[in-house]
């Protein structure tokens, strides 16, 4: 098969690299490509947005399948044009690509499909936008409606910041026509994550999740860029979140796009915020992400060529898509001055010193007659390190990044760092009153001993029943996998929680009445069939055993927790 990949960035290099591993041994062409793609394919000197020339090239060279990487040609209708010319192509049509090329359109689709996202207002004049900002509560997010190479989003903590962003975007044309219409959006808080799926117009095949770093400087300082690094898998991601995102976000959007006559075929990219009330969409993109592609495709075990081909034919369901457990971290090296003005043409050395546990994906590079390429863009290349853990992959990525030399090379030093701060809480420890905290402290202590991240909350089944209901119903969406509830007296809390969730609930009877916990024991244990609550001993023993039981349950899925519990049990033998 003769395959044409359209684009010139690290994303396209990674796609070409993966296609080259296909058992069918395709003949690969990349337009226009870079110094990296030139090593594994034939570069074609045609720009990604020169659609007429690309079609003529496809005709004269017998191209069987075209894969479009960047968003600009997709938004310009390259897929429509190739389809009209009789070529098989993987990517969304111009109408479908509006999911990225118009944030207003994306908001309308999400509203129609019932997909959770940030509240927003859009404006055609800066005066109207500023009037709204002056009446709304900060903080704000200001977005250009159209494409802006990943840079058209400004975080504005204060009204003055938002007004300045609006004036720069709408009056000073910082993003050209893309900023002619602007959105003022709710500022969401939580963990960001990038989620992708292969789509053939109807069937959805989820990909592995990743996290990226958009700002130029460490600790997320400075202006937005096209992306300075990424990692996969996120330590907080789990199968429940994956299933939830597919069910409430990706599939509803795909169905709605089909309903309005804009059937979606290609990669659908959802940038998400994991808020306290569950995942919400920040924005959609109509292609693979960059730099996320560089850490996702090394984790793909299946034949990417077969996936693209089947999807383009509307037969994606017939293909098994399998992912490995590899940890991948990508670090972007950029030209000095990026994302503002920068110089190019500097020789790149050290590429021959990269070890086998790393991949170097080129972006802004150009081959030369000599053995070393030269820089030709802002983001020059991505070094992807691999390992059994993110810590190992991070060390590999940075070790190999340090071996690459070109004048003015810059990279962030905090990619995949401090991930402990983003660890998803697995257990919620609930209690009916703040007076129960001392008794339930033993639960927290043992959970900590087992290495189980948890949160402690006070809520009463009788005094704050709505809070209990809301918390129980949303617990799974926030990554909670098990709930421990301590209560005394009538001890309604564990049972009420269990009535509002299908997560396992462990009840701890507390001796808070004259009956010394026997009443709580009976209340917790006597649950009706179908809505069980695991009941442990009264008081201190129960508080500890609830945590140990949680470790046993969670250990089935989480090997580290199982290891910690096994070590604890081994230690009991010597007492």
C-alpha positions as CSV (number, residue, x, y, z in Angstrom):
1,X,0.0,0.0,0.0
2,X,1.2,3.5,-0.9
3,X,0.4,5.9,1.9
4,X,0.7,9.7,2.0
5,X,1.0,11.5,5.3
6,X,0.3,15.2,5.2
7,X,2.2,17.5,7.6
8,X,5.6,18.3,8.9
9,X,5.6,18.2,12.7
10,X,6.6,15.7,15.3
11,X,3.0,14.3,15.2
12,X,3.5,13.4,11.5
13,X,6.9,11.9,12.2
14,X,5.4,9.8,15.0
15,X,2.6,8.7,12.7
16,X,5.0,7.8,9.9
17,X,7.3,6.0,12.4
18,X,4.3,3.9,13.5
19,X,3.0,3.2,10.0
20,X,6.5,2.0,9.0
21,X,6.1,-0.8,11.6
22,X,3.1,-2.3,9.8
23,X,3.5,-5.9,8.8
24,X,2.2,-4.9,5.4
25,X,5.3,-2.8,4.8
26,X,3.7,0.2,3.1
27,X,5.5,2.6,0.9
28,X,5.4,5.9,2.7
29,X,5.4,9.5,1.5
30,X,5.3,12.7,3.7
31,X,4.3,16.1,2.5
32,X,6.3,18.2,3.2
33,X,7.9,16.2,6.1
34,X,11.1,17.0,8.0
35,X,14.5,15.6,8.6
36,X,13.1,12.8,10.7
37,X,10.5,11.6,8.2
38,X,13.2,11.7,5.5
39,X,14.9,8.8,7.2
40,X,11.9,6.4,7.0
41,X,9.8,7.8,4.1
42,X,10.1,9.9,0.9
43,X,9.6,13.6,1.7
44,X,7.4,15.4,-0.9
45,X,8.1,19.1,-1.2
46,X,4.4,20.2,-1.1
47,X,3.0,22.2,1.8
48,X,0.2,20.7,3.9
49,X,-2.2,23.4,2.8
50,X,-1.5,23.2,-0.9
51,X,-4.4,20.9,-1.5
52,X,-4.4,21.1,-5.4
53,X,-0.8,20.0,-5.6
54,X,-1.3,17.2,-3.1
55,X,-4.2,15.8,-5.1
56,X,-2.2,16.0,-8.3
57,X,0.7,14.2,-6.5
58,X,-1.7,11.5,-5.2
59,X,-3.0,11.0,-8.8
60,X,0.4,10.7,-10.4
61,X,1.9,8.5,-7.7
62,X,-0.9,6.0,-7.1
63,X,-1.6,6.9,-3.5
64,X,-3.9,4.3,-1.8
65,X,-4.5,6.1,1.5
66,X,-3.9,9.6,2.7
67,X,-3.6,10.5,6.4
68,X,-3.9,14.2,7.3
69,X,-2.1,15.3,10.5
70,X,-2.6,19.1,11.1
71,X,-5.8,21.0,11.7
72,X,-5.4,23.7,9.1
73,X,-5.8,21.6,5.9
74,X,-8.6,19.7,7.6
75,X,-10.4,22.9,8.3
76,X,-9.8,24.0,4.7
77,X,-11.6,20.9,3.4
78,X,-8.7,18.6,2.3
79,X,-10.7,15.5,3.1
80,X,-13.6,16.7,1.0
81,X,-11.4,17.4,-2.0
82,X,-9.6,14.1,-1.8
83,X,-12.9,12.2,-1.5
84,X,-14.2,14.1,-4.6
85,X,-11.1,13.1,-6.5
86,X,-11.8,9.4,-5.6
87,X,-9.1,8.9,-2.9
88,X,-9.4,7.1,0.4
89,X,-8.5,9.5,3.2
90,X,-8.4,9.3,7.0
91,X,-9.6,12.5,8.6
92,X,-12.7,14.6,9.2
93,X,-14.5,16.6,6.5
94,X,-14.5,20.3,6.6
95,X,-18.0,20.3,8.2
96,X,-16.9,17.8,10.8
97,X,-13.6,19.7,11.4
98,X,-15.7,22.6,12.7
99,X,-15.5,20.8,16.1
100,X,-12.1,22.5,16.3
101,X,-12.2,25.3,13.8
102,X,-15.1,27.0,15.5
103,X,-15.4,26.9,19.3
104,X,-18.9,28.3,19.0
105,X,-19.9,25.4,16.8
106,X,-18.3,22.9,19.3
107,X,-20.3,24.5,22.2
108,X,-23.5,24.2,20.2
109,X,-22.8,20.5,19.5
110,X,-22.0,19.9,23.2
111,X,-25.2,21.6,24.2
112,X,-27.3,19.5,21.8
113,X,-25.6,16.3,22.9
114,X,-25.8,17.1,26.6
115,X,-22.1,17.0,27.0
116,X,-20.7,18.7,30.1
117,X,-18.5,21.8,29.4
118,X,-17.7,25.2,30.8
119,X,-20.4,27.9,30.6
120,X,-19.6,30.6,28.1
121,X,-20.7,33.6,26.1
122,X,-19.5,34.6,22.7
123,X,-19.1,38.2,21.3
124,X,-18.6,39.7,17.9
125,X,-17.3,43.1,19.2
126,X,-14.8,43.9,21.9
127,X,-17.2,46.5,23.4
128,X,-19.8,43.8,24.0
129,X,-17.2,41.4,25.4
130,X,-15.8,44.1,27.8
131,X,-19.2,45.0,29.0
132,X,-19.9,41.4,29.9
133,X,-16.5,41.0,31.6
134,X,-17.2,44.1,33.8
135,X,-20.5,42.6,34.9
136,X,-19.2,39.0,35.4
137,X,-17.2,37.6,38.3
138,X,-13.5,36.7,37.7
139,X,-11.6,34.6,36.9
140,X,-12.2,34.3,33.1
141,X,-10.9,32.3,30.2
142,X,-10.7,34.2,26.9
143,X,-10.8,32.1,23.7
144,X,-10.5,32.9,20.0
145,X,-13.3,31.2,18.1
146,X,-11.1,30.0,15.3
147,X,-7.8,28.2,14.9
148,X,-4.8,29.8,16.5
149,X,-2.1,27.0,16.6
150,X,-2.9,26.2,20.2
151,X,-2.2,29.7,21.4
152,X,-5.7,31.3,21.2
153,X,-6.6,30.6,24.9
154,X,-5.8,33.2,27.5
155,X,-6.2,32.7,31.3
156,X,-7.4,35.9,32.8
157,X,-7.5,36.0,36.7
158,X,-8.7,39.6,36.9
159,X,-11.0,41.8,34.8
160,X,-8.0,43.9,33.6
161,X,-6.4,40.8,32.3
162,X,-9.5,39.7,30.5
163,X,-10.1,43.1,28.9
164,X,-6.5,43.3,27.7
165,X,-6.8,39.8,26.2
166,X,-10.0,40.8,24.4
167,X,-8.5,44.0,23.0
168,X,-5.4,42.2,21.8
169,X,-7.5,39.4,20.3
170,X,-10.3,41.4,18.7
171,X,-9.0,44.9,18.1
172,X,-5.3,44.2,17.5
173,X,-5.9,41.0,15.6
174,X,-3.3,39.0,17.5
175,X,-4.7,35.8,16.0
176,X,-5.9,37.3,12.7
177,X,-9.5,36.5,11.6
178,X,-9.6,33.6,14.2
179,X,-10.1,36.2,16.9
180,X,-12.8,38.1,15.2
181,X,-15.3,36.4,17.4
182,X,-14.3,35.6,21.0
183,X,-15.6,33.5,23.8
184,X,-15.6,34.5,27.5
185,X,-15.7,31.2,29.4
186,X,-16.0,30.0,32.9
187,X,-12.7,29.2,34.6
188,X,-12.7,25.5,35.5
189,X,-10.4,24.0,38.1
190,X,-9.1,20.4,38.3
191,X,-6.8,18.1,36.5
192,X,-6.4,18.5,32.8
193,X,-6.1,15.5,30.5
194,X,-6.2,14.8,26.8
195,X,-8.4,11.9,25.6
196,X,-8.4,10.6,22.0
197,X,-10.5,8.2,20.0
198,X,-10.4,6.6,16.6
199,X,-13.8,7.2,14.9
200,X,-15.2,5.8,11.6
201,X,-18.3,8.0,11.5
202,X,-20.2,5.7,13.9
203,X,-18.0,3.4,15.9
204,X,-15.7,4.8,18.6
205,X,-12.4,3.1,19.6
206,X,-10.8,4.9,22.6
207,X,-7.1,5.5,22.8
208,X,-4.9,5.9,25.9
209,X,-5.0,9.2,27.7
210,X,-2.1,11.7,28.1
211,X,-1.3,15.0,29.7
212,X,0.5,17.8,28.0
213,X,2.2,21.1,29.0
214,X,1.1,24.1,27.0
215,X,3.1,27.0,28.5
216,X,6.6,27.8,27.6
217,X,8.1,28.0,31.1
218,X,8.5,25.7,34.1
219,X,5.6,25.6,36.6
220,X,3.3,26.6,33.7
221,X,4.6,30.2,33.3
222,X,4.7,32.3,30.2
223,X,2.6,32.3,27.1
224,X,0.9,29.3,25.5
225,X,2.7,27.2,22.9
226,X,1.9,24.4,20.7
227,X,3.0,22.1,23.5
228,X,6.3,21.7,25.4
229,X,5.9,18.1,26.6
230,X,3.6,15.3,27.5
231,X,3.3,11.9,29.3
232,X,1.1,8.8,29.3
233,X,-0.5,7.2,31.2
234,X,-1.7,9.8,33.7
235,X,-1.4,8.2,37.2
236,X,-4.9,9.3,38.0
237,X,-6.6,7.8,35.0
238,X,-8.6,4.6,35.3
239,X,-11.0,2.3,33.5
240,X,-14.0,3.9,35.1
241,X,-13.0,7.4,33.9
242,X,-12.2,6.0,30.4
243,X,-15.7,4.4,30.2
244,X,-17.4,7.5,31.5
245,X,-15.7,9.8,29.0
246,X,-16.6,7.5,26.2
247,X,-20.2,7.2,27.3
248,X,-21.1,10.8,28.3
249,X,-18.7,12.8,26.0
250,X,-17.2,11.1,23.0
251,X,-20.1,8.9,21.8
252,X,-22.8,11.5,22.3
253,X,-20.8,14.0,20.2
254,X,-20.2,11.5,17.4
255,X,-23.9,10.7,17.4
256,X,-24.9,14.3,17.3
257,X,-22.4,15.1,14.5
258,X,-24.0,12.3,12.5
259,X,-27.5,13.6,13.3
260,X,-26.8,17.0,11.8
261,X,-25.2,15.6,8.7
262,X,-21.6,16.2,9.7
263,X,-20.5,12.6,10.3
264,X,-17.2,12.4,12.0
265,X,-14.4,10.2,10.7
266,X,-10.8,10.5,12.0
267,X,-9.3,11.1,15.4
268,X,-11.5,13.0,17.9
269,X,-9.5,14.7,20.6
270,X,-11.2,15.9,23.8
271,X,-9.3,18.2,26.1
272,X,-10.9,17.6,29.5
273,X,-10.9,19.1,33.0
274,X,-11.6,16.6,35.8
275,X,-13.6,18.9,38.0
276,X,-15.2,18.1,41.4
277,X,-18.5,17.5,39.6
278,X,-16.9,15.2,37.0
279,X,-15.1,15.5,33.6
280,X,-16.0,18.6,31.5
281,X,-14.8,19.4,28.0
282,X,-12.4,22.3,27.6
283,X,-12.3,22.0,23.9
284,X,-12.4,19.5,21.0
285,X,-9.7,19.1,18.3
286,X,-10.2,17.3,15.0
287,X,-6.8,15.4,15.0
288,X,-4.2,13.8,17.0
289,X,-2.5,16.1,19.5
290,X,1.1,17.3,19.4
291,X,3.0,16.5,21.6
292,X,0.6,13.8,22.9
293,X,1.0,11.7,19.8
294,X,4.6,11.2,20.6
295,X,3.8,9.5,23.9
296,X,0.6,7.7,22.7
297,X,1.7,5.9,19.6
298,X,4.6,4.1,21.3
299,X,2.0,2.5,23.5
300,X,0.0,1.1,20.5
301,X,0.5,-2.6,19.9
302,X,-1.9,-2.9,17.0
303,X,-1.2,-2.1,13.3
304,X,-1.8,1.7,12.9
305,X,-2.1,1.3,9.1
306,X,-4.9,-1.3,9.5
307,X,-6.7,1.1,12.0
308,X,-6.5,4.0,9.6
309,X,-7.5,1.9,6.6
310,X,-10.4,0.2,8.3
311,X,-11.7,3.5,9.8
312,X,-11.5,5.2,6.4
313,X,-13.7,2.4,5.0
314,X,-16.1,2.7,7.9
315,X,-15.0,-0.7,9.2
316,X,-13.2,0.2,12.4
317,X,-15.3,-2.2,14.5
318,X,-13.6,-5.1,12.7
319,X,-10.2,-4.1,14.1
320,X,-8.9,-4.9,17.5
321,X,-7.0,-2.0,19.0
322,X,-4.6,-3.1,21.7
323,X,-2.5,-0.9,23.9
324,X,0.5,-1.8,26.1
325,X,1.4,-0.7,29.7
326,X,4.5,1.2,28.7
327,X,5.1,4.6,30.4
328,X,6.1,7.3,28.0
329,X,7.4,10.9,28.6
330,X,8.0,13.4,25.8
331,X,10.2,16.5,26.2
332,X,10.1,19.2,23.5
333,X,13.3,21.1,22.6
334,X,12.5,24.5,21.1
335,X,14.4,27.4,19.5
336,X,15.4,30.3,21.7
337,X,12.7,32.9,21.7
338,X,9.8,30.6,20.8
339,X,6.8,31.1,20.8
340,X,7.8,34.7,19.8
341,X,10.5,35.4,17.3
342,X,13.3,33.0,16.9
343,X,16.2,32.2,14.5
344,X,16.6,29.0,12.5
345,X,19.3,27.2,10.5
346,X,21.4,25.9,13.4
347,X,23.1,22.5,13.1
348,X,21.6,19.8,15.4
349,X,24.2,17.3,16.8
350,X,24.0,14.4,19.2
351,X,21.2,12.6,17.5
352,X,23.5,9.6,17.0
353,X,24.0,9.2,20.8
354,X,20.3,8.5,21.6
355,X,19.8,5.2,23.3
356,X,17.3,2.5,22.2
357,X,14.8,3.3,25.0
358,X,14.1,6.7,23.5
359,X,12.7,8.0,20.2
360,X,13.4,11.3,18.7
361,X,10.5,12.8,16.7
362,X,11.4,15.7,14.5
363,X,9.3,18.9,13.9
364,X,11.2,22.0,13.0
365,X,14.1,20.3,11.3
366,X,15.4,20.2,7.7
367,X,17.8,17.7,6.2
368,X,21.1,18.8,4.8
369,X,23.8,17.3,2.6
370,X,25.8,16.6,5.7
371,X,24.8,14.0,8.3
372,X,23.3,16.5,10.7
373,X,20.0,18.4,10.1
374,X,19.4,22.0,10.9
375,X,16.6,23.8,12.8
376,X,13.7,25.2,10.8
377,X,11.0,26.0,13.3
378,X,10.1,27.0,16.8
379,X,9.5,23.5,18.2
380,X,12.4,21.6,16.9
381,X,12.0,18.0,18.2
382,X,10.5,15.8,20.9
383,X,12.5,13.2,22.8
384,X,10.3,10.4,24.1
385,X,11.6,8.3,26.9
386,X,10.0,4.9,27.8
387,X,10.1,2.7,30.9
388,X,8.0,0.6,33.2
389,X,7.1,3.7,35.3
390,X,6.7,7.3,34.6
391,X,9.7,8.1,36.8
392,X,11.9,5.8,34.7
393,X,10.5,7.2,31.4
394,X,11.1,10.7,32.6
395,X,14.7,10.0,33.5
396,X,15.3,8.5,30.1
397,X,13.7,11.4,28.3
398,X,15.7,14.0,30.0
399,X,19.0,12.0,29.8
400,X,18.6,11.7,26.1
401,X,17.4,15.3,25.6
402,X,20.6,16.5,27.2
403,X,22.6,14.7,24.5
404,X,21.1,16.9,21.7
405,X,22.8,20.1,20.9
406,X,21.9,23.1,18.8
407,X,22.3,26.8,19.4
408,X,19.7,28.3,21.7
409,X,18.1,25.0,22.5
410,X,15.4,25.3,25.3
411,X,13.3,22.8,27.1
412,X,11.1,22.7,30.2
413,X,12.6,20.9,33.1
414,X,9.4,19.8,34.8
415,X,7.7,17.5,32.4
416,X,6.1,14.7,34.3
417,X,7.5,16.1,37.5
418,X,5.6,16.2,40.9
419,X,3.0,13.8,39.7
420,X,2.3,12.8,43.3
421,X,0.2,16.0,43.5
422,X,-2.1,14.7,40.8
423,X,-2.7,11.3,42.2
424,X,-6.4,10.5,42.1
425,X,-8.1,9.9,45.4
426,X,-9.3,6.3,45.6
427,X,-11.2,6.2,48.9
428,X,-13.6,8.6,50.5
429,X,-13.8,8.4,54.3
430,X,-17.1,9.9,55.5
431,X,-18.4,10.5,58.9
432,X,-21.7,11.9,60.2
433,X,-20.2,14.5,62.6
434,X,-16.9,16.2,63.3
435,X,-16.9,14.6,66.7
436,X,-16.2,11.3,64.9
437,X,-12.9,12.5,63.5
438,X,-10.8,11.1,66.4
439,X,-12.4,7.6,66.0
440,X,-12.0,7.6,62.2
441,X,-8.4,8.9,62.4
442,X,-7.3,5.2,62.7
443,X,-8.9,4.6,59.3
444,X,-6.9,7.4,57.7
445,X,-3.7,6.2,59.4
446,X,-4.0,2.7,58.0
447,X,-5.0,3.9,54.6
448,X,-1.9,6.0,54.6
449,X,0.2,3.0,55.7
450,X,-1.3,1.0,52.7
451,X,-0.4,3.9,50.3
452,X,-4.0,4.6,49.5
453,X,-4.9,8.2,48.6
454,X,-8.0,9.2,50.4
455,X,-10.2,12.2,51.3
456,X,-12.1,12.8,54.6
457,X,-15.5,14.5,54.5
458,X,-18.1,15.2,57.2
459,X,-21.8,14.9,56.2
460,X,-24.9,13.7,57.9
461,X,-27.5,11.4,56.5
462,X,-30.1,13.3,58.7
463,X,-28.9,16.9,58.8
464,X,-27.5,17.2,55.3
465,X,-29.1,14.5,53.2
466,X,-28.8,16.4,49.9
467,X,-25.0,16.7,50.4
468,X,-24.8,12.9,51.0
469,X,-26.8,12.2,47.9
470,X,-24.8,14.5,45.7
471,X,-21.5,13.2,47.0
472,X,-22.4,9.6,46.6
473,X,-23.8,10.0,43.1
474,X,-20.7,11.9,41.9
475,X,-18.0,9.8,43.7
476,X,-17.4,7.5,40.8
477,X,-17.0,10.4,38.4
478,X,-14.2,11.8,40.6
479,X,-12.3,8.6,40.6
480,X,-13.4,7.3,44.0
481,X,-13.4,3.5,44.0
482,X,-14.6,2.7,47.5
483,X,-16.3,4.6,50.4
484,X,-15.8,4.1,54.1
485,X,-18.5,5.6,56.3
486,X,-18.3,5.8,60.1
487,X,-21.5,6.5,62.1
488,X,-22.9,6.0,65.5
489,X,-26.4,5.7,67.0
490,X,-29.0,5.1,64.3
491,X,-26.0,5.0,61.9
492,X,-27.9,5.9,58.8
493,X,-24.9,7.2,56.8
494,X,-23.4,4.0,55.4
495,X,-26.8,2.7,54.2
496,X,-27.9,6.0,52.7
497,X,-24.6,6.3,50.9
498,X,-25.0,2.8,49.5
499,X,-28.5,3.7,48.3
500,X,-27.0,6.4,46.0
501,X,-24.0,4.6,44.6
502,X,-23.0,1.2,43.3
503,X,-19.4,1.7,44.7
504,X,-18.5,-0.7,47.5
505,X,-19.4,0.9,50.9
506,X,-17.8,-0.2,54.2
507,X,-19.6,0.8,57.4
508,X,-17.8,1.5,60.7
509,X,-20.1,1.3,63.8
510,X,-19.1,4.0,66.3
511,X,-19.9,3.8,70.0
512,X,-21.5,7.2,70.3
513,X,-24.6,6.3,72.4
514,X,-25.4,4.6,75.7
515,X,-25.6,1.3,73.7
516,X,-21.9,1.6,73.0
517,X,-22.1,0.9,69.3
518,X,-24.4,-2.1,69.3
519,X,-27.2,0.0,67.9
520,X,-24.9,1.2,65.1
521,X,-23.7,-2.3,64.4
522,X,-27.2,-3.6,63.9
523,X,-28.2,-0.5,61.8
524,X,-25.3,-0.9,59.4
525,X,-25.5,-4.7,59.1
526,X,-29.2,-4.9,58.5
527,X,-29.3,-3.7,55.0
528,X,-32.0,-4.9,52.6
529,X,-31.0,-7.4,49.9
530,X,-29.4,-5.8,46.8
531,X,-28.0,-2.8,48.6
532,X,-25.2,-4.3,50.8
533,X,-22.9,-2.5,53.2
534,X,-19.8,-4.3,54.5
535,X,-19.9,-4.0,58.2
536,X,-16.8,-4.2,60.4
537,X,-16.3,-4.3,64.2
538,X,-17.4,-1.5,66.5
539,X,-15.0,1.3,67.3
540,X,-11.2,1.2,67.0
541,X,-10.9,-2.3,65.6
542,X,-13.5,-1.6,63.0
543,X,-11.9,1.7,62.0
544,X,-8.7,-0.1,61.3
545,X,-10.2,-3.1,59.7
546,X,-12.3,-1.0,57.3
547,X,-9.0,0.4,55.9
548,X,-7.4,-3.1,55.7
549,X,-10.5,-4.4,53.9
550,X,-10.3,-1.5,51.5
551,X,-6.7,-2.5,50.8
552,X,-7.8,-6.1,50.1
553,X,-10.5,-4.9,47.7
554,X,-8.4,-2.3,45.9
555,X,-5.4,-4.6,45.7
556,X,-7.2,-6.7,43.1
557,X,-6.8,-3.8,40.7
558,X,-3.8,-1.9,42.1
559,X,-0.7,-4.0,42.5
560,X,1.1,-1.5,44.7
561,X,-1.7,-1.6,47.3
562,X,-1.7,-5.4,47.2
563,X,2.0,-5.4,47.7
564,X,1.7,-3.1,50.7
565,X,-1.0,-5.2,52.3
566,X,0.9,-8.4,51.7
567,X,4.0,-6.9,53.4
568,X,1.8,-5.9,56.4
569,X,0.4,-9.4,56.7
570,X,3.9,-10.9,56.4
571,X,4.9,-8.7,59.3
572,X,2.1,-10.1,61.5
573,X,3.7,-13.5,61.4
574,X,6.7,-12.3,63.4
575,X,4.7,-10.7,66.2
